[in-house]
Amino acid sequence: MRYPDTRLLLLLPLLLLPAAFCQTPRSKQKGLRQRDAEYLDRYNGMCLQGPNGLPGRDGNPGINGIPGTPGIHGHDGLKGEKGECMTERLEESWMPNFKQCAWKSLNYGIDLGKVAECTFTKMRSSSALRVLFSGSLRLKCKTACCQRWYFTFNGAECSGPLPIEAIIYLDQGSLEFNSTINIHRTSSVEGLCEGINAGLVDVAVWIGTCSDYPKGDASTGWNSVSRIIIEELQNRECTTLIFL
């Protein structure tokens, strides 16, 4: 009978010993982690939360970023309303310029022609003239008739923009001029005329006929004061301001 070699039996424990030592740290480390997890799961609800810490300080400002790309140009807006004109020229002040001619009892009975006149000195060609005639007017006739009172400037009617006039029309007259239909009323002829040059201007009131109607028996300024008032007005067109 053969017996095993005793030398092999003695070496066997020595060969198994390193393997046991190599596995032991890993097993211990795994066990510790598992126990720690179990401990935290068990006692986590019992831990008290400490107070909040102090807020931290603001950090330093950052550097400027890269500029963005230009945006798309917007569309033009709607056209605004027209503004008021600046009319005053600062290199000269506007001085009032007006005149009045008056008659106590003009009592002019002509049916055609010049009734009254008043000479006026106009300072600027760009200005306008406002004129007014105030006086008693009367018209009578046997049948329908019409008379016209109007202004002229140096012998011509206003064309800037239209004539300045007033009319009286009588539809049904009387059989005789000496009837009771003889009404005198204070009336006025008034308007604004542009485009008249500077200098002396002969402003006159005339009486004439209306188109397509015969004239009647007219009277101007009966038993009352008559007057012509002339005023030069600054033009309201826009002007370029000149600063001295």
ZIJO-V72611 format. One line per field, one symbol per residue. psi: psi as a letter, one per 30 degrees, with the letter a starting at -180 (. if undefined). Layout:
# ZIJO-V72611
psi->???
This chain:
# ZIJO-V72611
psi->kkklkfeeeefeeeefeeeeeefeeeeeeeeeeeeeeeeeeegeffkkkllklkkllklkkllklkklkklkkllkllkllklkkjfkkffklkkkjlkkklkeiehkglfkakellkkkjkekffllkkkkkklkkkklleaklklkklkljhfklkgiflljlklkkjejalfkfgafiikkkklkkklkklgkllakkjklklkallkgkllajlkkhkhlkklkkkkkkkkglklkkjk.
